[in-house]
Amino acid sequence: MAGLGSDPWWKKTLYLTGGALLAAAAYLLHELLVIRKQQEIDSKDAIILHQFARPNNGVPSLSPFCLKMETYLRMADLPYQNYFGGKLSAQGKMPWIEYNHEKVSGTEFIIDFLEEKLGVNLNKNLGPHERAISRAVTKMVEEHFYWTLAYCQWVDNLNETRKMLSLSGGGPFSNLLRWVVCHITKGIVKREMHGHGIGRFSEEEIYMLMEKDMRSLAGLLGDKKYIMGPKLSTLDATVFGHLAQAMWTLPGTRPERLIKGELINLAMYCERIRRKFWPEWHHDDDNTIYESEESSEGSKTHTPLLDFSFYSRTETFEDEGAENSFSRTPDTDFTGHSLFDSDVDMDDYTDHEQCK
């Protein structure tokens, strides 16, 4: 470095920038390789859900697939344990699960595995035609709509996403590390979108495709309680996992304005599922437009999202007996009537029974 003073300015800048990037890379490598003292995992008769760390804005996940999987486990009333170690599956996927020392990756394969091993079936009430529609919509959401969300989240709205990203370790390099991780992710998303084909279109064209998908979902939902009708199905976990990103992780963007404006039925749908299956999840920017006049003031309080090391949906309703733990959920008032649709004679207990 003795000769640095005699180098031209551009070379000094190159040295300093390279040094900063090298330091950030070293810190990132340290964070990835450091051996942390964590509770030993035992997946015997327990579902261990591996997923990305919780973001710092109170939303459970910035990943539509992680949110889909955790919501599915809650819909099916399957107790599980979260593990935020950051390790990807053998296929390079997140999320993935361990159950009785078996490892399964990919949300579709995980759900098939759990249905076979544990006998749950959220699609029990769907006929062959409805199952076909459900799969077609799933593929539209996961193979098309997902990429438009990824573009908005990790390319167009990257600065806001960076603020939400949570990294373990902290330290003086945490902000720099967050910047590095976000820009690496941006490059990966753009490359994969180009390979997919959707990334070869202009920004305006990508958003046009996104809007078409969102309008299709809004038309399919209509005024129904769930996507396929009055009862839950696996499709609801998929759709919610993706729409929740537009609803709560993309402030000021076109998808947020669309879902909270013209496509208000999708916003109501997201709120309905959030309150029913995520009673501990409250958002600081909750809008009273989604509140019913029958709602109590207690339902509008905001608390940080808890990081459950072990979660069972039934056990979250500690003040109620096991036999009626599903008779009054966060989207119902004291009479048991739904706050978000007109199907007041529906018994939420049937949603639980179809999973058995």
C-alpha positions as CSV (number, residue, x, y, z in Angstrom):
1,M,0.0,0.0,0.0
2,A,3.1,2.2,0.2
3,G,2.7,3.1,-3.5
4,L,-1.0,3.9,-3.3
5,G,-0.3,7.6,-2.9
6,S,1.3,7.7,-6.3
7,D,-1.5,5.8,-8.1
8,P,-4.1,7.7,-10.1
9,W,-7.5,8.4,-8.5
10,W,-9.3,5.7,-10.4
11,K,-6.9,3.1,-9.3
12,K,-7.2,4.2,-5.7
13,T,-11.0,4.0,-6.0
14,L,-10.7,0.5,-7.5
15,Y,-8.4,-0.6,-4.6
16,L,-10.8,0.8,-1.9
17,T,-13.9,-0.7,-3.6
18,G,-12.3,-4.0,-4.0
19,G,-11.2,-4.0,-0.4
20,A,-14.7,-3.2,0.8
21,L,-16.2,-5.9,-1.3
22,L,-13.6,-8.4,-0.1
23,A,-14.3,-7.5,3.5
24,A,-18.0,-7.9,2.9
25,A,-17.5,-11.3,1.1
26,A,-15.3,-12.5,4.0
27,Y,-17.9,-11.4,6.5
28,L,-20.6,-13.2,4.5
29,L,-18.5,-16.3,4.3
30,H,-18.0,-16.2,8.0
31,E,-21.8,-15.9,8.6
32,L,-22.5,-18.8,6.4
33,L,-19.8,-21.1,7.8
34,V,-19.7,-20.2,11.5
35,I,-20.8,-23.0,13.8
36,R,-23.6,-21.7,16.0
37,K,-24.6,-23.4,19.2
38,Q,-28.2,-24.2,18.4
39,Q,-30.7,-26.7,19.8
40,E,-30.1,-30.1,18.3
41,I,-32.9,-31.1,15.9
42,D,-34.8,-34.3,16.4
43,S,-37.3,-34.9,13.7
44,K,-38.8,-38.1,15.2
45,D,-42.6,-37.8,14.9
46,A,-42.1,-34.0,14.4
47,I,-42.3,-31.8,11.4
48,I,-39.2,-29.6,11.2
49,L,-39.8,-26.7,8.8
50,H,-36.6,-25.2,7.4
51,Q,-37.1,-21.7,6.0
52,F,-35.5,-18.2,5.7
53,A,-35.3,-16.0,8.7
54,R,-38.3,-13.8,9.6
55,P,-38.1,-10.3,8.0
56,N,-38.0,-7.4,10.4
57,N,-41.4,-5.8,9.3
58,G,-43.6,-8.3,11.1
59,V,-44.5,-10.4,8.0
60,P,-43.7,-14.1,8.4
61,S,-41.6,-14.4,5.2
62,L,-40.5,-12.6,2.1
63,S,-40.7,-15.9,0.3
64,P,-44.1,-16.8,-1.1
65,F,-43.2,-20.5,-0.9
66,C,-42.1,-20.4,2.7
67,L,-45.3,-18.5,3.7
68,K,-47.3,-21.0,1.6
69,M,-45.8,-24.0,3.4
70,E,-46.2,-22.6,6.9
71,T,-49.7,-21.5,6.2
72,Y,-50.6,-24.9,4.9
73,L,-49.3,-26.6,8.1
74,R,-51.5,-24.3,10.1
75,M,-54.5,-24.9,7.8
76,A,-54.0,-28.6,8.2
77,D,-53.5,-28.2,12.0
78,L,-50.2,-30.0,11.9
79,P,-47.8,-29.1,14.8
80,Y,-44.4,-28.1,13.5
81,Q,-41.1,-26.6,14.6
82,N,-39.5,-23.8,12.7
83,Y,-35.8,-23.9,12.0
84,F,-34.2,-20.7,10.6
85,G,-30.7,-22.1,10.0
86,G,-30.5,-20.8,6.4
87,K,-29.4,-24.1,5.0
88,L,-30.9,-25.0,1.7
89,S,-32.1,-28.5,0.8
90,A,-30.0,-30.9,-1.3
91,Q,-31.9,-29.5,-4.3
92,G,-31.0,-26.0,-3.4
93,K,-34.6,-25.3,-2.3
94,M,-36.2,-23.4,0.5
95,P,-38.4,-24.4,2.3
96,W,-37.9,-28.0,3.1
97,I,-38.9,-30.3,5.9
98,E,-37.6,-33.2,8.0
99,Y,-40.0,-35.8,9.4
100,N,-38.8,-39.0,11.1
101,H,-35.3,-38.2,9.6
102,E,-36.7,-38.1,6.1
103,K,-35.9,-34.9,4.2
104,V,-38.4,-33.5,1.6
105,S,-37.9,-30.5,-0.6
106,G,-40.4,-28.5,-2.8
107,T,-43.8,-27.5,-1.4
108,E,-45.7,-29.7,-3.8
109,F,-43.7,-32.8,-2.8
110,I,-43.8,-31.8,0.9
111,I,-47.6,-31.7,0.8
112,D,-47.8,-35.0,-1.1
113,F,-45.5,-36.5,1.6
114,L,-47.5,-35.2,4.5
115,E,-50.8,-36.4,3.0
116,E,-49.4,-39.9,2.6
117,K,-47.7,-40.0,6.0
118,L,-50.2,-38.2,8.1
119,G,-53.5,-38.7,6.2
120,V,-54.3,-35.0,5.9
121,N,-56.2,-33.8,2.9
122,L,-57.3,-30.2,2.4
123,N,-58.7,-31.1,-1.0
124,K,-61.0,-33.8,0.3
125,N,-64.2,-31.9,-0.8
126,L,-63.0,-31.1,-4.3
127,G,-64.3,-33.2,-7.2
128,P,-62.1,-34.2,-10.2
129,H,-63.0,-31.0,-12.2
130,E,-62.3,-28.8,-9.2
131,R,-59.0,-30.5,-8.6
132,A,-58.0,-29.9,-12.2
133,I,-58.9,-26.2,-11.9
134,S,-57.0,-26.0,-8.6
135,R,-53.8,-27.4,-10.2
136,A,-54.1,-25.1,-13.2
137,V,-54.4,-22.1,-11.0
138,T,-51.5,-23.3,-8.8
139,K,-49.3,-23.5,-11.8
140,M,-50.3,-20.0,-13.0
141,V,-49.5,-18.6,-9.5
142,E,-46.2,-20.5,-8.9
143,E,-44.8,-20.6,-12.5
144,H,-46.0,-17.2,-13.8
145,F,-47.3,-14.8,-11.1
146,Y,-44.4,-15.6,-8.8
147,W,-41.8,-14.2,-11.3
148,T,-43.6,-10.9,-11.6
149,L,-43.6,-10.6,-7.8
150,A,-40.0,-11.6,-7.7
151,Y,-39.2,-8.8,-10.2
152,C,-41.1,-6.2,-8.1
153,Q,-39.6,-7.4,-4.9
154,W,-35.9,-8.0,-5.8
155,V,-35.4,-5.7,-8.8
156,D,-37.8,-2.8,-9.0
157,N,-38.4,-2.3,-5.3
158,L,-35.1,-3.6,-4.0
159,N,-34.4,-0.7,-1.7
160,E,-37.6,-1.3,0.3
161,T,-36.9,-5.1,0.4
162,R,-33.5,-4.4,1.8
163,K,-35.0,-2.6,4.7
164,M,-37.1,-5.6,5.5
165,L,-34.4,-8.2,5.2
166,S,-33.2,-9.7,8.5
167,L,-29.7,-11.1,8.8
168,S,-28.4,-12.9,11.8
169,G,-25.2,-11.8,13.5
170,G,-25.6,-8.0,13.2
171,G,-22.3,-6.2,13.7
172,P,-20.8,-3.2,12.0
173,F,-21.0,-4.8,8.6
174,S,-24.7,-5.8,8.8
175,N,-25.9,-2.9,6.5
176,L,-23.1,-3.6,4.0
177,L,-23.9,-7.3,4.2
178,R,-27.6,-6.7,3.6
179,W,-26.7,-4.6,0.6
180,V,-24.5,-7.3,-0.8
181,V,-27.1,-10.1,-0.3
182,C,-29.8,-8.0,-1.9
183,H,-27.8,-7.2,-5.0
184,I,-26.6,-10.8,-5.3
185,T,-30.2,-11.9,-5.1
186,K,-31.2,-9.3,-7.7
187,G,-28.7,-10.7,-10.1
188,I,-29.9,-14.2,-9.5
189,V,-33.5,-13.2,-10.0
190,K,-32.8,-11.3,-13.2
191,R,-30.8,-14.2,-14.6
192,E,-33.4,-16.8,-13.7
193,M,-36.2,-14.6,-15.1
194,H,-34.3,-14.3,-18.4
195,G,-34.0,-18.1,-18.5
196,H,-37.7,-18.5,-17.8
197,G,-38.5,-16.1,-20.6
198,I,-40.5,-13.6,-18.7
199,G,-37.4,-11.5,-17.9
200,R,-37.0,-10.7,-21.6
201,F,-39.9,-8.4,-21.5
202,S,-39.9,-4.7,-20.5
203,E,-40.9,-3.6,-17.0
204,E,-44.2,-2.3,-18.3
205,E,-44.9,-5.7,-20.0
206,I,-44.0,-7.6,-16.8
207,Y,-46.4,-5.5,-14.8
208,M,-49.1,-6.0,-17.4
209,L,-48.7,-9.8,-17.0
210,M,-48.8,-9.4,-13.2
211,E,-52.1,-7.5,-13.4
212,K,-53.7,-10.1,-15.7
213,D,-52.8,-12.8,-13.1
214,M,-54.2,-10.8,-10.2
215,R,-57.4,-10.0,-12.1
216,S,-57.8,-13.7,-12.9
217,L,-57.5,-14.5,-9.2
218,A,-60.0,-11.8,-8.3
219,G,-62.4,-13.1,-10.8
220,L,-62.0,-16.7,-9.7
221,L,-62.5,-15.7,-6.0
222,G,-65.5,-13.4,-6.6
223,D,-67.5,-13.2,-3.4
224,K,-66.6,-16.7,-2.2
225,K,-64.9,-17.3,1.2
226,Y,-62.1,-19.3,-0.3
227,I,-60.8,-19.7,-3.9
228,M,-62.6,-23.0,-4.5
229,G,-65.7,-22.3,-2.5
230,P,-66.9,-22.2,1.1
231,K,-64.2,-24.6,2.3
232,L,-60.4,-24.5,2.4
233,S,-58.2,-26.2,-0.1
234,T,-54.4,-26.4,-0.6
235,L,-54.8,-23.8,-3.3
236,D,-55.6,-21.2,-0.6
237,A,-52.2,-21.7,1.0
238,T,-50.6,-21.2,-2.4
239,V,-52.6,-18.1,-3.3
240,F,-52.2,-16.5,0.1
241,G,-48.5,-17.0,0.2
242,H,-48.1,-15.0,-3.0
243,L,-50.8,-12.4,-2.6
244,A,-49.5,-11.6,0.9
245,Q,-46.3,-10.4,-0.7
246,A,-48.2,-7.8,-2.7
247,M,-50.4,-7.0,0.3
248,W,-47.7,-6.5,3.0
249,T,-44.1,-6.4,1.5
250,L,-44.4,-4.1,-1.5
251,P,-45.3,-0.7,-0.2
252,G,-46.2,1.9,-2.8
253,T,-45.9,-0.5,-5.7
254,R,-48.4,-1.2,-8.5
255,P,-49.4,-4.6,-7.1
256,E,-50.1,-3.1,-3.6
257,R,-52.2,-0.3,-5.1
258,L,-54.1,-2.8,-7.2
259,I,-54.9,-5.3,-4.4
260,K,-55.9,-2.6,-1.9
261,G,-57.9,-0.7,-4.5
262,E,-59.7,-2.1,-7.5
263,L,-59.2,-5.8,-6.5
264,I,-60.4,-5.3,-2.9
265,N,-61.9,-8.8,-2.7
266,L,-58.3,-10.2,-2.8
267,A,-57.3,-7.9,0.1
268,M,-60.3,-9.1,2.1
269,Y,-59.4,-12.7,1.3
270,C,-55.8,-12.1,2.6
271,E,-57.1,-10.5,5.7
272,R,-59.5,-13.3,6.3
273,I,-56.8,-15.9,6.1
274,R,-54.3,-13.9,8.1
275,R,-56.6,-13.4,11.0
276,K,-57.8,-17.0,11.1
277,F,-54.5,-18.8,10.7
278,W,-52.0,-16.2,12.0
279,P,-53.6,-14.8,15.1
280,E,-50.2,-13.4,16.3
281,W,-49.5,-11.6,13.1
282,H,-50.6,-7.9,13.2
283,H,-49.4,-5.3,10.7
284,D,-48.6,-1.7,11.7
285,D,-50.2,-0.4,8.6
286,D,-53.6,-2.2,9.0
287,N,-56.2,-0.2,7.3
288,T,-59.6,0.2,8.9
289,I,-61.2,-0.3,5.4
290,Y,-60.8,-4.1,6.2
291,E,-62.4,-3.8,9.6
292,S,-66.0,-4.7,10.2
293,E,-68.1,-2.4,12.4
294,E,-68.7,-5.4,14.6
295,S,-64.9,-5.7,15.3
296,S,-63.8,-5.1,18.8
297,E,-61.1,-2.7,19.6
298,G,-59.1,-5.6,20.9
299,S,-58.8,-7.0,17.4
300,K,-57.0,-3.9,16.2
301,T,-54.1,-4.1,18.6
302,H,-50.6,-4.6,17.1
303,T,-47.9,-6.9,18.5
304,P,-44.7,-8.1,16.9
305,L,-44.8,-11.5,15.1
306,L,-43.6,-14.1,17.5
307,D,-40.9,-16.5,16.4
308,F,-42.4,-19.8,17.5
309,S,-39.8,-22.5,18.0
310,F,-42.8,-24.9,18.1
311,Y,-46.2,-24.2,16.8
312,S,-49.6,-25.9,17.0
313,R,-52.6,-23.9,15.9
314,T,-54.9,-25.6,18.4
315,E,-52.7,-24.6,21.3
316,T,-52.8,-20.9,20.4
317,F,-56.4,-20.7,21.6
318,E,-55.4,-21.5,25.2
319,D,-58.5,-19.9,26.7
320,E,-60.8,-22.3,24.9
321,G,-61.4,-26.0,25.4
322,A,-60.0,-28.4,22.8
323,E,-63.5,-29.4,21.7
324,N,-64.4,-25.9,20.6
325,S,-61.0,-24.4,19.7
326,F,-62.1,-23.8,16.2
327,S,-65.6,-22.4,16.9
328,R,-64.4,-18.9,17.4
329,T,-61.4,-17.7,15.3
330,P,-59.8,-14.3,14.7
331,D,-62.1,-13.6,11.7
332,T,-65.3,-14.0,13.7
333,D,-67.1,-11.9,16.3
334,F,-68.4,-13.0,19.6
335,T,-71.5,-14.5,18.0
336,G,-69.4,-16.7,15.7
337,H,-70.4,-14.7,12.6
338,S,-67.8,-14.0,9.9
339,L,-66.6,-10.5,9.7
340,F,-65.5,-10.8,6.1
341,D,-68.3,-12.5,4.2
342,S,-72.0,-13.2,4.3
343,D,-71.8,-16.9,4.9
344,V,-72.6,-16.5,8.6
345,D,-74.1,-20.0,8.8
346,M,-70.8,-21.7,8.0
347,D,-69.3,-23.7,10.8
348,D,-65.5,-23.2,10.9
349,Y,-65.4,-26.6,12.5
350,T,-66.0,-28.2,9.1
351,D,-62.8,-26.6,7.9
352,H,-61.0,-28.5,10.6
353,E,-62.7,-31.8,10.1
354,Q,-61.9,-32.0,6.4
355,C,-58.2,-32.1,7.3
356,K,-58.6,-35.3,9.4
